[in-house]
Amino acid sequence: MGYSTVLLDEAIEKKKKAREDLRLQLLEKLSHALDALSREIPFEEAFLFRSVTEPFRFSERSDIDVGFVGLHDDHFFRAMSFLSSELCVDVDIVQLEAHRLGEKIKREGTRWKKKE
């Protein structure tokens, strides 16, 4: 005789949906934050990558990864601080021109498009 796991399955599914809802909300906030950042700090392009771009992979402990093209060294920490502050989540940023995975991130990541 087996035991029913219906309640456990429902709880797991509810938590999974809540994490996905959080990811989608953060993507929306991130788009607005990148728009605001682009008015403060010059950069050419931004690419989102890793768990924030993959359905059901993001969790409460995840950070957000953003790759930039055209972000100058003197704006690096200001950009990271700005995004982390706006999103209330840790944000890791990389400058794609010098990053060993830059081309892969540009190819496989999600390109942010500035709202006109």
Protein Blocks (a to p, Z undefined) as FASTA:
>chain_A
ZZdfklmmmmmmmmmmmmmmmmmmmmmmmmmmmmmmmmmpgcfbdcdehjllpghkacfk
bccddddehiafklmmmmmmmmmmmnopacddddfklpmklmmmmmmmccddddZZ
